[in-house]
Amino acid sequence: MDTVLTNARIVTSDDRTPLADTLVIRERKLVFVGRVEDWHPDGDVTEHDLGGKTVLPGIIDAHTHPAMVTHSAWHVALPKTDDLDEILDFVREYALAHPAAEVPFLYFEYYPSTIFGERTPTKELLDTAVSDRPVLLQDFSEHAHWLNSRMLELLGVTAETRDPVPGLEMFIRDAKGEPTGLALEMAYTHFLDRMFDTLQWRPPVVTEDSIGEFFDFMTRHGVTGLFEALIEDEGALASVARLDRSDRLPLDYEGAPRFRTLADLPDAIATARRYDRDHGSERVRIRTLKLFLDGTNENGNSAVIEPFVNDPASADLGQMQMDSDELAECMLMMNREQIDLHIHLVGDRAFREACDAVEAARGRSAAEGEPWRLQVTFAHCELIDPADVGRPAALGIIVNWTPHWSGGYFGEEARSYLGDERWNRMYDFTAIADSGATLTFSSDVVTKYESNRGNPFFGMQVAVTRIDPEVPLDPAHYPGSVRPSARSRLTMERLIRGYTIDAARQLRIDDRVGSLEPGKDANLVILSDDPFAVDVDKIARIRPVTVMYRGDVVAGAI
């Protein structure tokens, strides 16, 4: 029996029929999308009058971290404060209440990147709070970690220890080469097994039930597909696969293992192939690789074109994992192997050199008579030089952005490195979209602490207003707490498109999802309010009253 949804405002993300009022579902597929007067039933139907409610295609989160969120469930949330002494007191008191025999490793999140002022995050300072066991505090940028002496000791990190990626994934050191207690990116993770072996303890593993909680949250908020932007734990992927095989995975899933250099790329490709063979299916795919090209603007290790303002005489323009020539070689190999590329990059030099690499690789591929198949996605792209804005459209590069960052979620630390002019033009994706590039959207949540921000409607509100309702900028300095520039506000039309059909293109599943049109899977969301009509400061309150995945109601009810 067909299911009919009618008397609705159906936003299809299909350019041929952008709006409709009726759709028909048969055997998990859409068989009609259009005006009710054009529908001619040919059998028994179950009809639902939606009373004018808005219907969207199922939302696709094109860059997030289910496994990392799940792994972080045991982490301890720090108080939201800019007072460093208050944070140290909290850490000290928590440790006293939870002895080492009970909690052998303390992991806290987050401290504001701007909190230290004239002080520095040293191991000695953290030792004043806890010294009897390893302690780690993660900063708000999620790319810096403050470690105490005991943790560095158990990791085995000394002056003689080689940094995983000098200048980027590294330990900050003093004049003698000794680690100070600050680790950038994921440098410390390379040595964790040594610490856990000594402690004879490991964090809880990811199970179907634990990672399923994250998927359930996303489903309740209208998400029917997502991209896991970093697979580091095959066990977590196996849990996703078990959910899939037991028909408990209510979404399409794509994931990406990581590579770091051209030398390790063949092994990474082999890993992705094995993961896809052992765990993949029609809705679970591992056909993309992840590369971290530079660091973060908040930590001053992004790759920039002009010097950092805090040290203008320095020749340091930030670090990159590889130069454009090596990156082009990686792209050529991936093009031949037909595996896609997802790149973390934030600085304008990283953006430019990555574009240079795509241009060079495409040119060489054409000269060699090799078809260009590689799909390249640039994630974050926080700072783009105006001269490069049109290049993604010209080169077929997909740009992915996290809308809930648009209101200044990471505070003002980047400003101390970039200066006012560059800081004020960060996070501007209107020109990218106007140029014709494909723009996709995501939550990029990495811990339980911030998982509530995985709600796509929260992200839409922040992108439309440039105001973060949870961590607003100081209105004394930013009128209305609007993060500059106000002209960079994204429209709801662009957001819906980037969360649906364009995100489906990024995941290469747009042949069956991403828009509401006959022949595609019946993935859709019925909303409590119309996102195009509701007050912009109430977009985050929109709730899916019904979420359908392949024609089945997976959240809410009709």
N, C-alpha and C positions, 0 to 999 in steps of 0.2 A: 504494500500500500504506500503510495506516494505521501510525503510530508510537504505541506504547503505553508509557507510563511507569507502573509499578505498584510496589506494596510501598514506598510513599513516604509521608512526612509532608508533605502539600501544604497550604501556608498560602495561601489563595486571594485574600485581600483582598475577597472577595465576601460581604456580610453574610448572604445567603441560604444559602450553603454555605461556612462559614468554613474547614472542614477537609475534606480528601479524601485518599484513598490511591492513586487511579488517575486518569490523564487520557489522552485520545486526541487525536492530531493528524492532521488530514487536509488536505492542500493548504494548508499554512501556517496553518490555523485550528484552534482547539480545538473538538472536536465532542462531547466528553464530559469531565466533571469530577465525580467522585463516588466512591462505594464500589465496590470491584471486583465485589461480588456483584450490583451493579445494571448492570454493563456487559455488553452482549450483542453480541459481534463479528458483523459481517455480511459478512466477506470476509477476505482474507489480511492479516496484521498482522506488524509487527516489534515484538516485546515486549522491554522492558528492565526487569529486576528491579533496583530501586534500593537494595535492602537496607536500607530504613528511612531513607534520606537525606532531608533537608529540601529542599523545592522552594518557591521564592518566585516571584511575578510578577517580570518584568524590572524592575530598579531604575531610577528616573527622578531625575536630578540637576536640581533645579528652579531652580538659579541658579549658573552657573559661567562660565568665560571661556576657551574653547579658543583663540581667536585671541591673546589676551593672553599666555597660557602659551607659545604657539608663538613669538610675537614676542620673548619674553624669553630665548630659548635662548642668546643671545650675552651676556647679563648675567653679571656676576662675583659669586659668592657671597662675602659677608663671613664672617669667623670668628664663631662664636657666642660672644660675650663681652660683658660689661658694662663693659669697660675701653676708654674712648674713645681713649686713646693707642695701645692695641694695634690698634684699627681704623685709626687714621691711619697707623701704621707699615705695616700691611698694604697700604693704598692706595698709599703711597709706594713700597714695594718692588715692588708689581705694576706700577706705572707705569715704574719703572726697568727692569724685565724686559721690558716691552712698550712700546717707544718710540712716539711719536705717529705716525710714518710707518706703523707697523703697525696701531695701534689709535688712530684720531683722536678717539674719544669713549669715555670710560670710564663705565660704568653699573654701580654696585654695589648689592647688596641683601643683607640688610636690616641696619639698625642699630636697637637697642632704643630705643623711644620715651622710655624713662626714663634714657638714658645720660648726659645732659649735666649733671644736677645743677645746680650754680651757674653752669656755663658755658652758652653758647648756640651754636646751629649757625649760625655766620657764614661768609660767603664767605672772609674773611681767615683764619679757622682752617683751612678746607679748603685754601686756597692754600698753607699750610705743607707740605701733603703733595704736591699737584700744582698747578702754575700754568701749564704749557706747553700745555694743551689743556682742553676742557670736561670737567668731571667732575660726576656726579650720584650721590648716595647716597639710596636710598629707605628710609624708616623702616618699622618692623615693622607699623604700622597700615595701610600701603600708601596712605596719604592725605597724606603729607608728604614733601618732597623737599629735600635739602640740595645746593645748587649752589655751585660756585666762581666766582670773578670772571670767568674766561675764558668760562664758559658764559653768564653773564648778559650779558656783552659781545656774544657772538655771537648771542644771542637778541634783542638790541636792547632789553632791558628796563632802563629808567632811572626816575628820579623822575617823569618825565612820562608814563610808560606807564600806561594805564588797566588796572586789574585786570579780568579777564573777568567775575567776579561779586564785587563788593566785599563784604568780610566773610566770604566763603565760599571761592570759587575765586580765590585771591589770592596776592600776594607780601607777605611780612612786611617792614615798612619801618622805618627809623630815624626820628629826630625830623625829619630834613630830607626825608623821603619817599623816600630811596634804598633799594633792595632790599637786605636784609641777607644774603640767601643762602638763606632758607627759603621754599619755595613750598608752598602748601596745595592739596589736591585735584590737579587736572590743569592748574593755571594755566600751567605752562611749556609744555605741549603746543601751545598756541595760537601759539607763536612758533618751533616746531621747524623748520619748512620753511626759515626764514631761516638758521638755523644750519647745516642740512644743505647748503643751496645754497653757503654760504661754504666749508664743508669739502669740498665736492664728494664727499660720501659719504652713504650711507643704510644703515640696518640691513637685514639680509637680509629678503627678502619671504617671506610665508607661501605654501607650496606644498601640493599634495595630500599629498605624502609627509610634510612636516613637521607639518602639523596632524593628519594621519592617525596619527602616533605618539601624540598625546594621546587620540584616539578609541580606538585600540587598547588603551591603558592602561585607559581607562574600561570598555571591553568586557570585558577580562580580569577586572575587578572587579565584573562583573554589571550594568553600566549599559547599558540598551537605549533610553534616551531622555534628552535634556537640553535645558535652556534656556540659551542664550548671552545673558547679561544685559547686554551692551553690544556692538553692532556699530559699530565705527568705521572699519573697513577693508573696503571692498567687494571688494577683491582676495582677502581671506581668505574672505569669503562665497562668492566665485566658486570657490575651491578646494573648499569644502564641496559646492557644487553639482556640480562635476566628479566628486567621489567618489561622489555620489549617482547621477549619470547612468551611471557605469561600474560601478554595483552594488558599490561598495567602502565604502559608508557603513552600518555595522551598527547603526544606531540612528535614532530619530526626533529631529529637530532643530527647535527654535524659537528665533528670535533677535529682538533688539530694538534698533533705532537709538535715538538719544537726542534729546530736545528739552529746552530750557531755560526757555522762556517761552511765554505764550499767543501772542505775536506770531510766534514761529517754529514753532508747532505745525502750521499747515497745510503748511509745507514738509516737516516731519518725517513727516507722514502721507503726503504724496506720495512721499517717499523710501521709506518702508516698502512702499507699494503697488508702486513700481517694482522694489524688491528682490524682492518676492514674485513679481512677474510675470516678471522676468528670471532668477531663480535658484531659485524655489520649485517644489515638487512635492508629492506626497502626504506625503512624510516630511520635507521641508524647507519650513518655513513662517516667514514674517516678518509677523506680525499683531499685534505688541505694540510699545509704545514705552516707553522707560526715562526716568525722571526722578530726578535726585539732589536731594532736598528739603533736606537739611542735611548737615553734615560728619561728624565722628567725635567720640566721647567722649574718645579718647586725645589729640586735638589741641585739645580745648576749644572746638570750633566746632560742636558739636551744638546743636540748639534745645531748650532746657530750660524748665521751668515756674518753678523757683526758681533764684536766682542761683548761680553757681559758687562753691564754698567758698574758692577761692584769692583771690577778689576779691568778697566778699559785699556790699560797698557799691556795686558797679558796677551800672548798669542793663543791662549786656550779658547777655542771655539766649541768646546764640548766634544764628546767622544761618540764614535759610531762603531757598531759591531763589525762592519766591513765597509770598504769603499765602493763606489758605484761600479767599478770594473768587476770586482768579485761578485757583487750583487747581480750584475748582468749575466755573468757565467752561471750563477745559481738559477736564474730565470730560464736560461736556455736549456739547462738540464731538466728543470721541472716541466718546461713546455714539451720536451721530448717524452718525458715520462707521464705526461697528462695528469699532473697533480697540482692543485692550486696553491696560491701564496697569500698569506695574511700577515701584514707587517705592522708592528707597533712602531710609530714614529710621532714625535711631538714638536721638534724644532724645525725652523724653516730651512736650514741646510740639509737636514735629513730628508725633508720633503723634496727639496730640489734634486738631491743626488739620487733619491729613489726614482723620481721621474726620469732623470737622465739614464738610469739603468734600464727602465722599461723601454725608453726610446731606442737605446742602443741594442737591446736584446731583440726588439721587434724588427729593427733594421737588419740585423745580422740574420735573423730567421728568414726574412723575406729574400735576402740576397742568396741564401742557401736553398731556397725553394721549399722551406719547411713551413707548413701552415702554423699560424699563431693561434694556439688554443688556451694558453695560460690565462687564468683569471686572477688578477692582482687586486687585492683590497688593502688600502691604507687605513689603519685604525688610528683614531685620535686627531692627528693633524692639527694640533692646537694653535700653531703659529705658521702661517703661510705667507711668503712674500707676495705682494700684489702681482709681480711679474709672472708668477707661476700658477695663478688661480685657474687659468684656462687649460692647463696641461692635462689634468685627469680626463676631462671630456675628450680632448684630442687623442689621448693615448688609450682610452678605454679602461681607465683605472676607476675602481669603485672606492668611494670615500665613506668610511663608517665613523659616526659620531655618537657620543653618549649625551643625550639631551639634558639629563639631570645635573650635569656639570655646568650648564650654561649660566647659572646664577652665582658662580663663585664658590662652589663647594669646597675647593682646596684652599680657600683663603687668598692671601696676598703675597705669599712667599715668592712666587714667580716674579713679582714686580721688582723685588730687590736684585734680581739677576738680569731681567730684561729691560727695565725702565718703563716709564709711563707710555711712551708711544707704542712699543710692541705689546705691552700688557693690555692696552686699550683696544687693540685689534685682534687679540686672541679670540678663539671660539666663534669666528665669523664664517658661517657656511652659506650665507645667502648668495654670495657671488659664485661659490662653487655650484650651487643648484642652478643659478641663473645661466651659467655657462653651458648647461646641458649634461653635466656629469651625473652619474648615478650616485645618490646619497642615501645611505641606510642608517638605521638607528638601533640603539642597544642600551643595556643597563650597565654592563661591565661591573656588576657587583662581585666582590671577591671574598666577603666575610659575612657571617651571620649578623654582625653588628649593623651592617648597612643593607641587609637583604630586603628590607621593606621598600627601598628605593628601586627595587626591581619592577615595581608597578609601572607599566608604560605610561599610564595616564598622569602619574606624578612627573615623569620625565617630560611629557608633552607640556604640562603647565609651566615648568621651569623654562623650557625652550621658547614658549610663546611670550612669557613675561620677563625673562632674564632676572627673575627673583627666586632665590631659594627659600621656601617657607620654613625649612628646618634650621638652616644655618645662614640667615640673611647677612649680607654685608652691612657694615655700620652706616646707618642712614645719615649720620653727621658728615660722612665723607662721600657717600653715594646716595643722592636723593632718591627716596623711595626704595632704597636697597637694591636698585637696578644695577646689574653688573654691566660695565661698558662693553660694547657700545649698544645702546638701545636700538639702533638701526639693524642690529644683527638678529633681532627676534625672528624666529621661524614661524611660518604660517601653519595652520592646522592642515591645510591641503598637502603641504610638503611632508609634514610629519606622518600623516596617514599613509601616504604613498611610500615613504621610506621604511615604515614599519610593516608594509604588506608586500606589494608586488616587487618593489626594488630589493627588499631583503630576500625575497624568494629567489630573485636572480642571483644575488650573492651566493646563496646556498645551492644554486643550480637545480632548484625544484620548481621553478616558475611554470613549467609545463603542466603542473598538476595542482599547485596552490598559489596563494598570493593575491588572487583576484576572484571575484564571484562571477563566474561565467560558465555556461554549459560545458560539461565534460570534465570539469575540475572537481577535486575532492570538496565535500561539503564541510569546510573548515570556516566557521563564522562565529561572530560575537554579537549578541543582542545587548544593547546598552541601556542603563537606567536613564541617561540624559544624552542629549545631542551635543557632541563636542564642538560643533560649529556654532551652537547657539548659547551654550551655557556661559556664564561670566568666567573670564579667563582665570580668576583666582579661585575658581571652584572646579577646574578641570580634574584635579587630582582626586576629587570626591566621586567622579563617575565610576560606577561599578557595572561589570558585566552581569546581567541577570541570567543569561544563558550563554554557555560556551559549547560549541559543537565541534567535534573532531571526527572527520570522515563520517559525518551524518549521525554520530552518537552524541548524546548530551553528556559531557564530561564534567560540567560544573553548572550549578543552578538548575533551573527547570523552565520549561516553556509554559 
